[in-house]
Amino acid sequence: MLVDTDFGDASGRAPGLEVASWKEGTPDPARWDELALSASEPNPFFERWFLKPSLEAFDPQGSVSLAQLQCDGRLVALVPIRLSRNYYGRPVPHFSVWLHENAFCGVPLIARGFEAMFWSALLRWVDEHAGIASFLHLPGLPEGCGPDTVLAELACESGRPLGTVEREPRALLFSELSPEDYYEQSLPNKKRKELRRQARRLGEQGSVTVERATHEAEIAPWADAFLALEAASWKGRAGSSLANSDARAQFFRDTLTGAAAQGRVEGLSIRLDGEPIAMLVTFLTPPGSFSFKTAFDERFAKYSPGVLLQKENLDLLERGEIAWCDSCAAPDHPMIDHFWREQRSLVSRNVAIGGHLRRAIGSRLISYESRRLERCVAP
């Protein structure tokens, strides 16, 4: 285990940044959960019930390390990182926050007020352990969130090169309107009329119910039903459904049951005669939430079950503890971008690391990518 303890806090005690393979041990569960609840920016994908099953499923060899900041016996920050030799298909060694294809946000869990201490400790560590790495890659940061802002301020104050190398806008649900008013303002009257017709037609096929699963006893069978529904869709035929891999399927089950134990998940479904025809799983991380996965029965596509499900999902607007919901959808999604009218942007940032020469090289790479991104988004 590598430990850096050169950063003192206001009490005079030195917090320690520990960086070690997750196979050597994970944080105390209670402290990890406490950190998640106190994070200045919520990120379910680094909470215990999501990250631990992720590592077990997708990093069995233990190449990913957990960078943890302890202060006065309290866990105040955590992020998974690794040394990678592949950078978007190019052989460029670098340190990176670790995400997998089913994780949609990369902001570290940082207790409010500890952002500067954590970034300082992490940057000091990567400077001293740069090795062959050219820079630190930070994917999936919500642009302008607390940790992102503090990082930019620290980089500016220290003269450390930092650049934005990717920007991804995606649909966000964020409004003080009631579900009914939001629905009416989001969709034109012609579309709402068509959806009412489709709902009536669907009701002619049998008994239609809307159900929500939140407790552990409900979530386990709900997860199995979701896996089966997704596997029967185009994703199953393409080999990309969760059920196409035993590891991915187990990860999904473990994540949902773990989240249910913490009160952090809702499984929403529309059922026809008791059988699910549209399902959506949402992680509840006050003050935000994240739409994680959705699936629908393609045999009923003409009734737009996915859109009808999203209409029911607008009930999130009535929950006092939830202010917004991240769609986790790709930019320009053909359905949700026409339903949810707000957006938030996730950015990937690269930070120069190491000594003077290495930072100079990293700065050139960062400047090149930043200019390329500006050219791509220029009108």
FENURBEL-V588307 format. One record per residue. N is the residue number from 0. SS is DSSP state (H for helix, E for strand, L for the rest). PSI is psi in radians with two decimals (999 if undefined). D_FIRST is the distance of its C-alpha to the first C-alpha in Angstrom with 2 decimals. Layout:
n->N ss->SS psi->PSI d_first->D_FIRST
n->N ss->SS psi->PSI d_first->D_FIRST
//
This chain:
n->0 ss->L psi->2.36 d_first->0.00
n->1 ss->E psi->2.25 d_first->3.82
n->2 ss->E psi->2.30 d_first->6.45
n->3 ss->E psi->2.09 d_first->10.14
n->4 ss->E psi->0.67 d_first->12.73
n->5 ss->E psi->0.12 d_first->15.89
n->6 ss->E psi->1.89 d_first->17.76
n->7 ss->E psi->2.67 d_first->20.09
n->8 ss->L psi->-3.06 d_first->22.09
n->9 ss->L psi->-0.43 d_first->25.78
n->10 ss->L psi->-0.15 d_first->25.34
n->11 ss->L psi->-0.16 d_first->23.72
n->12 ss->L psi->2.52 d_first->20.42
n->13 ss->E psi->2.08 d_first->17.32
n->14 ss->E psi->2.72 d_first->15.37
n->15 ss->E psi->2.25 d_first->11.64
n->16 ss->E psi->2.02 d_first->10.27
n->17 ss->E psi->2.26 d_first->6.92
n->18 ss->E psi->1.96 d_first->6.36
n->19 ss->E psi->2.71 d_first->5.13
n->20 ss->E psi->2.42 d_first->8.08
n->21 ss->H psi->-0.37 d_first->10.53
n->22 ss->H psi->-0.36 d_first->11.27
n->23 ss->H psi->-0.13 d_first->8.40
n->24 ss->L psi->2.54 d_first->10.28
n->25 ss->L psi->2.86 d_first->12.29
n->26 ss->L psi->2.83 d_first->13.51
n->27 ss->L psi->2.25 d_first->16.39
n->28 ss->H psi->-0.74 d_first->19.42
n->29 ss->H psi->-0.70 d_first->21.64
n->30 ss->H psi->-0.66 d_first->19.38
n->31 ss->H psi->-0.80 d_first->18.81
n->32 ss->H psi->-0.67 d_first->22.59
n->33 ss->H psi->-0.72 d_first->23.36
n->34 ss->H psi->-0.80 d_first->21.45
n->35 ss->H psi->-0.68 d_first->23.45
n->36 ss->H psi->-0.39 d_first->26.64
n->37 ss->H psi->0.08 d_first->26.03
n->38 ss->E psi->2.44 d_first->24.89
n->39 ss->L psi->-0.44 d_first->27.17
n->40 ss->L psi->2.05 d_first->27.52
n->41 ss->L psi->2.51 d_first->27.43
n->42 ss->L psi->1.70 d_first->25.60
n->43 ss->H psi->-0.42 d_first->26.00
n->44 ss->H psi->-0.17 d_first->24.02
n->45 ss->H psi->0.13 d_first->20.71
n->46 ss->L psi->2.79 d_first->21.87
n->47 ss->H psi->-0.80 d_first->20.51
n->48 ss->H psi->-0.27 d_first->23.65
n->49 ss->H psi->-0.82 d_first->23.53
n->50 ss->H psi->-0.71 d_first->19.98
n->51 ss->H psi->-0.85 d_first->18.92
n->52 ss->H psi->-0.55 d_first->22.07
n->53 ss->H psi->-0.83 d_first->21.59
n->54 ss->H psi->-0.73 d_first->18.24
n->55 ss->H psi->-0.62 d_first->19.74
n->56 ss->H psi->-0.69 d_first->22.86
n->57 ss->H psi->-0.06 d_first->21.90
n->58 ss->L psi->0.99 d_first->18.44
n->59 ss->L psi->-0.38 d_first->18.63
n->60 ss->L psi->-0.25 d_first->16.77
n->61 ss->L psi->0.55 d_first->13.51
n->62 ss->L psi->-0.30 d_first->13.70
n->63 ss->L psi->2.38 d_first->13.13
n->64 ss->E psi->2.72 d_first->10.00
n->65 ss->E psi->2.14 d_first->10.49
n->66 ss->E psi->2.05 d_first->10.52
n->67 ss->E psi->2.34 d_first->11.36
n->68 ss->E psi->2.12 d_first->13.29
n->69 ss->E psi->2.44 d_first->14.12
n->70 ss->E psi->2.09 d_first->17.34
n->71 ss->L psi->0.71 d_first->19.30
n->72 ss->L psi->0.14 d_first->17.55
n->73 ss->E psi->2.41 d_first->18.38
n->74 ss->E psi->2.02 d_first->16.52
n->75 ss->E psi->-0.11 d_first->18.36
n->76 ss->E psi->2.61 d_first->16.94
n->77 ss->E psi->2.42 d_first->15.25
n->78 ss->E psi->2.45 d_first->15.57
n->79 ss->E psi->2.30 d_first->14.58
n->80 ss->E psi->2.83 d_first->14.16
n->81 ss->E psi->2.80 d_first->14.23
n->82 ss->E psi->2.11 d_first->15.56
n->83 ss->E psi->2.50 d_first->19.14
n->84 ss->L psi->0.03 d_first->21.87
n->85 ss->L psi->2.13 d_first->24.67
n->86 ss->E psi->1.69 d_first->26.09
n->87 ss->L psi->0.80 d_first->29.07
n->88 ss->L psi->0.00 d_first->30.23
n->89 ss->E psi->2.53 d_first->29.71
n->90 ss->L psi->1.27 d_first->27.38
n->91 ss->L psi->1.83 d_first->25.51
n->92 ss->L psi->2.43 d_first->21.72
n->93 ss->E psi->2.77 d_first->20.05
n->94 ss->E psi->2.53 d_first->17.23
n->95 ss->E psi->2.50 d_first->18.59
n->96 ss->E psi->2.37 d_first->18.32
n->97 ss->L psi->2.20 d_first->18.69
n->98 ss->L psi->2.68 d_first->22.05
n->99 ss->L psi->3.12 d_first->24.18
n->100 ss->L psi->-0.25 d_first->27.97
n->101 ss->L psi->0.33 d_first->28.38
n->102 ss->L psi->2.22 d_first->26.27
n->103 ss->L psi->0.27 d_first->28.42
n->104 ss->L psi->2.39 d_first->26.60
n->105 ss->L psi->0.23 d_first->23.41
n->106 ss->L psi->2.30 d_first->23.35
n->107 ss->L psi->2.66 d_first->20.09
n->108 ss->E psi->2.03 d_first->20.57
n->109 ss->E psi->2.17 d_first->21.02
n->110 ss->E psi->2.47 d_first->22.89
n->111 ss->L psi->2.29 d_first->26.15
n->112 ss->L psi->-0.17 d_first->26.15
n->113 ss->L psi->0.22 d_first->22.46
n->114 ss->H psi->-0.86 d_first->22.90
n->115 ss->H psi->-0.71 d_first->23.13
n->116 ss->H psi->-0.74 d_first->20.19
n->117 ss->H psi->-0.87 d_first->17.92
n->118 ss->H psi->-0.69 d_first->19.37
n->119 ss->H psi->-0.77 d_first->19.20
n->120 ss->H psi->-0.74 d_first->15.49
n->121 ss->H psi->-0.77 d_first->14.80
n->122 ss->H psi->-0.65 d_first->17.33
n->123 ss->H psi->-0.72 d_first->16.04
n->124 ss->H psi->-0.81 d_first->12.59
n->125 ss->H psi->-0.51 d_first->14.46
n->126 ss->H psi->-0.79 d_first->16.86
n->127 ss->H psi->-0.31 d_first->14.49
n->128 ss->L psi->0.47 d_first->12.78
n->129 ss->L psi->-0.74 d_first->16.10
n->130 ss->L psi->-2.11 d_first->16.65
n->131 ss->L psi->-0.01 d_first->19.48
n->132 ss->L psi->2.45 d_first->19.27
n->133 ss->L psi->-0.46 d_first->22.53
n->134 ss->E psi->3.04 d_first->21.86
n->135 ss->E psi->2.18 d_first->20.09
n->136 ss->E psi->2.21 d_first->22.09
n->137 ss->E psi->1.59 d_first->22.61
n->138 ss->E psi->2.69 d_first->24.98
n->139 ss->E psi->0.69 d_first->27.03
n->140 ss->E psi->2.22 d_first->27.16
n->141 ss->E psi->2.06 d_first->30.28
n->142 ss->L psi->2.22 d_first->32.21
n->143 ss->L psi->0.02 d_first->32.89
n->144 ss->L psi->2.97 d_first->30.71
n->145 ss->H psi->-0.96 d_first->29.08
n->146 ss->H psi->-0.65 d_first->25.61
n->147 ss->H psi->-0.75 d_first->27.43
n->148 ss->H psi->-0.77 d_first->29.85
n->149 ss->H psi->-0.70 d_first->27.36
n->150 ss->H psi->-0.80 d_first->25.41
n->151 ss->H psi->-0.70 d_first->28.77
n->152 ss->H psi->-0.76 d_first->29.73
n->153 ss->H psi->-0.76 d_first->26.63
n->154 ss->H psi->-0.72 d_first->27.07
n->155 ss->H psi->-0.80 d_first->30.74
n->156 ss->H psi->-0.61 d_first->30.33
n->157 ss->H psi->-0.10 d_first->27.92
n->158 ss->L psi->0.38 d_first->29.83
n->159 ss->L psi->2.16 d_first->26.93
n->160 ss->L psi->2.30 d_first->28.53
n->161 ss->E psi->2.37 d_first->28.07
n->162 ss->E psi->2.72 d_first->30.30
n->163 ss->E psi->2.11 d_first->31.31
n->164 ss->E psi->-0.14 d_first->31.36
n->165 ss->E psi->2.49 d_first->32.40
n->166 ss->E psi->2.27 d_first->34.34
n->167 ss->E psi->1.81 d_first->35.27
n->168 ss->E psi->2.46 d_first->37.80
n->169 ss->E psi->2.75 d_first->38.12
n->170 ss->E psi->2.48 d_first->40.41
n->171 ss->E psi->2.42 d_first->39.77
n->172 ss->E psi->1.97 d_first->41.79
n->173 ss->L psi->1.82 d_first->42.31
n->174 ss->L psi->2.66 d_first->45.68
n->175 ss->L psi->0.04 d_first->47.61
n->176 ss->L psi->2.77 d_first->50.33
n->177 ss->L psi->2.79 d_first->51.15
n->178 ss->H psi->-0.71 d_first->50.32
n->179 ss->H psi->-0.78 d_first->54.03
n->180 ss->H psi->-0.67 d_first->54.46
n->181 ss->H psi->-0.75 d_first->51.33
n->182 ss->H psi->-0.77 d_first->52.54
n->183 ss->H psi->-0.61 d_first->55.98
n->184 ss->H psi->-0.37 d_first->54.74
n->185 ss->H psi->-0.64 d_first->52.21
n->186 ss->L psi->2.42 d_first->54.56
n->187 ss->L psi->2.78 d_first->58.16
n->188 ss->H psi->-0.65 d_first->60.94
n->189 ss->H psi->-0.73 d_first->61.68
n->190 ss->H psi->-0.70 d_first->58.15
n->191 ss->H psi->-0.66 d_first->58.21
n->192 ss->H psi->-0.71 d_first->61.59
n->193 ss->H psi->-0.69 d_first->60.30
n->194 ss->H psi->-0.65 d_first->57.37
n->195 ss->H psi->-0.71 d_first->59.83
n->196 ss->H psi->-0.76 d_first->61.92
n->197 ss->H psi->-0.66 d_first->58.96
n->198 ss->H psi->-0.71 d_first->57.95
n->199 ss->H psi->-0.77 d_first->61.53
n->200 ss->H psi->-0.71 d_first->61.66
n->201 ss->H psi->-0.69 d_first->58.44
n->202 ss->H psi->-0.42 d_first->59.95
n->203 ss->L psi->-0.27 d_first->62.89
n->204 ss->L psi->-0.24 d_first->60.65
n->205 ss->L psi->-2.87 d_first->59.76
n->206 ss->L psi->2.08 d_first->58.11
n->207 ss->E psi->2.22 d_first->55.38
n->208 ss->E psi->2.71 d_first->52.80
n->209 ss->E psi->2.19 d_first->49.73
n->210 ss->E psi->2.60 d_first->46.93
n->211 ss->E psi->2.24 d_first->43.60
n->212 ss->E psi->2.27 d_first->40.87
n->213 ss->L psi->-0.52 d_first->38.18
n->214 ss->L psi->2.76 d_first->37.63
n->215 ss->H psi->-0.76 d_first->35.50
n->216 ss->H psi->-0.52 d_first->38.68
n->217 ss->H psi->-0.63 d_first->40.09
n->218 ss->H psi->-0.64 d_first->37.07
n->219 ss->H psi->-0.93 d_first->36.40
n->220 ss->H psi->-0.53 d_first->39.89
n->221 ss->H psi->-0.77 d_first->39.83
n->222 ss->H psi->-0.73 d_first->36.74
n->223 ss->H psi->-0.70 d_first->38.52
n->224 ss->H psi->-0.67 d_first->41.64
n->225 ss->H psi->-0.80 d_first->39.78
n->226 ss->H psi->-0.73 d_first->38.25
n->227 ss->H psi->-0.72 d_first->41.76
n->228 ss->H psi->-0.77 d_first->43.36
n->229 ss->H psi->-0.68 d_first->40.95
n->230 ss->H psi->-0.48 d_first->41.25
n->231 ss->L psi->-0.08 d_first->45.03
n->232 ss->L psi->-3.02 d_first->44.84
n->233 ss->H psi->-0.50 d_first->44.61
n->234 ss->H psi->-0.70 d_first->40.82
n->235 ss->H psi->-0.73 d_first->41.32
n->236 ss->H psi->-0.53 d_first->43.84
n->237 ss->H psi->-0.11 d_first->41.56
n->238 ss->L psi->0.26 d_first->38.68
n->239 ss->L psi->0.10 d_first->36.48
n->240 ss->L psi->2.77 d_first->36.81
n->241 ss->H psi->-0.66 d_first->33.97
n->242 ss->H psi->-0.20 d_first->35.93
n->243 ss->H psi->-0.21 d_first->36.10
n->244 ss->L psi->2.25 d_first->32.62
n->245 ss->H psi->-0.67 d_first->31.63
n->246 ss->H psi->-0.75 d_first->28.00
n->247 ss->H psi->-0.70 d_first->29.24
n->248 ss->H psi->-0.75 d_first->31.77
n->249 ss->H psi->-0.69 d_first->29.34
n->250 ss->H psi->-0.78 d_first->26.97
n->251 ss->H psi->-0.81 d_first->30.06
n->252 ss->H psi->-0.84 d_first->31.19
n->253 ss->H psi->-0.68 d_first->27.87
n->254 ss->H psi->-0.82 d_first->27.44
n->255 ss->H psi->-0.72 d_first->30.98
n->256 ss->H psi->-0.63 d_first->31.03
n->257 ss->H psi->-0.72 d_first->27.76
n->258 ss->H psi->-0.67 d_first->29.22
n->259 ss->H psi->-0.64 d_first->32.48
n->260 ss->H psi->-0.44 d_first->30.87
n->261 ss->L psi->0.03 d_first->29.74
n->262 ss->L psi->0.61 d_first->33.11
n->263 ss->L psi->0.31 d_first->31.66
n->264 ss->E psi->2.62 d_first->33.84
n->265 ss->E psi->2.26 d_first->37.48
n->266 ss->E psi->1.96 d_first->39.10
n->267 ss->E psi->2.40 d_first->42.46
n->268 ss->E psi->2.56 d_first->45.08
n->269 ss->E psi->2.23 d_first->48.72
n->270 ss->E psi->2.50 d_first->50.39
n->271 ss->E psi->2.00 d_first->53.73
n->272 ss->L psi->0.68 d_first->55.33
n->273 ss->L psi->-0.19 d_first->51.94
n->274 ss->E psi->2.33 d_first->50.15
n->275 ss->E psi->2.35 d_first->47.57
n->276 ss->E psi->-0.18 d_first->48.72
n->277 ss->E psi->2.33 d_first->46.21
n->278 ss->E psi->2.55 d_first->42.77
n->279 ss->E psi->2.27 d_first->40.17
n->280 ss->E psi->2.26 d_first->36.78
n->281 ss->E psi->2.30 d_first->35.65
n->282 ss->E psi->2.30 d_first->32.46
n->283 ss->E psi->1.91 d_first->33.43
n->284 ss->E psi->1.25 d_first->31.07
n->285 ss->L psi->2.37 d_first->33.37
n->286 ss->L psi->0.14 d_first->34.61
n->287 ss->E psi->-3.10 d_first->34.17
n->288 ss->E psi->2.86 d_first->34.21
n->289 ss->E psi->2.15 d_first->33.50
n->290 ss->E psi->1.97 d_first->35.82
n->291 ss->E psi->-0.98 d_first->33.52
n->292 ss->E psi->2.55 d_first->35.86
n->293 ss->E psi->2.66 d_first->39.63
n->294 ss->E psi->2.69 d_first->42.07
n->295 ss->E psi->2.79 d_first->45.81
n->296 ss->L psi->1.98 d_first->48.47
n->297 ss->H psi->-0.30 d_first->50.11
n->298 ss->H psi->-0.35 d_first->53.37
n->299 ss->H psi->0.39 d_first->53.88
n->300 ss->H psi->-0.59 d_first->52.89
n->301 ss->H psi->-0.21 d_first->56.39
n->302 ss->H psi->0.06 d_first->55.80
n->303 ss->L psi->0.96 d_first->52.66
n->304 ss->H psi->-0.54 d_first->50.57
n->305 ss->H psi->-0.69 d_first->47.41
n->306 ss->H psi->-0.72 d_first->49.26
n->307 ss->H psi->-0.62 d_first->50.83
n->308 ss->H psi->-0.73 d_first->47.41
n->309 ss->H psi->-0.52 d_first->46.21
n->310 ss->H psi->-0.74 d_first->49.31
n->311 ss->H psi->-0.55 d_first->48.25
n->312 ss->H psi->-0.27 d_first->44.73
n->313 ss->H psi->-0.19 d_first->46.30
n->314 ss->H psi->-0.31 d_first->46.35
n->315 ss->H psi->-0.51 d_first->42.89
n->316 ss->H psi->-0.30 d_first->44.97
n->317 ss->H psi->-0.03 d_first->46.37
n->318 ss->L psi->2.05 d_first->43.09
n->319 ss->L psi->-0.53 d_first->42.62
n->320 ss->L psi->-0.19 d_first->38.84
n->321 ss->L psi->2.04 d_first->38.45
n->322 ss->L psi->-0.44 d_first->39.42
n->323 ss->L psi->2.85 d_first->38.50
n->324 ss->E psi->2.17 d_first->37.43
n->325 ss->E psi->2.21 d_first->35.63
n->326 ss->L psi->-0.38 d_first->37.35
n->327 ss->L psi->0.39 d_first->34.33
n->328 ss->L psi->2.74 d_first->37.20
n->329 ss->L psi->2.68 d_first->37.67
n->330 ss->L psi->2.54 d_first->39.76
n->331 ss->L psi->0.67 d_first->43.51
n->332 ss->L psi->2.30 d_first->43.19
n->333 ss->L psi->-0.38 d_first->46.79
n->334 ss->L psi->-1.02 d_first->46.90
n->335 ss->H psi->-0.52 d_first->44.51
n->336 ss->H psi->-0.34 d_first->45.14
n->337 ss->H psi->-0.07 d_first->48.79
n->338 ss->L psi->-0.90 d_first->48.09
n->339 ss->L psi->2.19 d_first->45.39
n->340 ss->L psi->-0.20 d_first->46.68
n->341 ss->E psi->2.92 d_first->43.63
n->342 ss->E psi->2.72 d_first->40.66
n->343 ss->E psi->2.69 d_first->37.24
n->344 ss->E psi->2.30 d_first->35.43
n->345 ss->E psi->2.34 d_first->31.89
n->346 ss->E psi->2.70 d_first->30.66
n->347 ss->E psi->2.25 d_first->28.00
n->348 ss->E psi->2.52 d_first->26.95
n->349 ss->E psi->2.42 d_first->25.43
n->350 ss->E psi->2.30 d_first->23.93
n->351 ss->E psi->2.48 d_first->24.07
n->352 ss->L psi->3.00 d_first->20.92
n->353 ss->L psi->-2.79 d_first->20.27
n->354 ss->L psi->-2.98 d_first->22.98
n->355 ss->H psi->-0.86 d_first->26.72
n->356 ss->H psi->-0.80 d_first->27.61
n->357 ss->H psi->-0.70 d_first->24.89
n->358 ss->H psi->-0.62 d_first->25.80
n->359 ss->H psi->-0.74 d_first->29.42
n->360 ss->H psi->-0.80 d_first->28.90
n->361 ss->H psi->-0.66 d_first->26.89
n->362 ss->H psi->-0.68 d_first->29.65
n->363 ss->H psi->-0.73 d_first->32.28
n->364 ss->H psi->-0.75 d_first->30.63
n->365 ss->H psi->-0.76 d_first->30.21
n->366 ss->H psi->-0.71 d_first->33.80
n->367 ss->H psi->-0.82 d_first->35.15
n->368 ss->H psi->-0.65 d_first->33.64
n->369 ss->H psi->-0.74 d_first->34.66
n->370 ss->H psi->-0.68 d_first->38.20
n->371 ss->H psi->-0.72 d_first->38.30
n->372 ss->H psi->-0.72 d_first->37.41
n->373 ss->H psi->-0.67 d_first->40.13
n->374 ss->H psi->-0.64 d_first->42.63
n->375 ss->H psi->-0.60 d_first->41.83
n->376 ss->H psi->-0.08 d_first->42.41
n->377 ss->L psi->2.45 d_first->45.34
n->378 ss->L psi->999 d_first->48.60
//
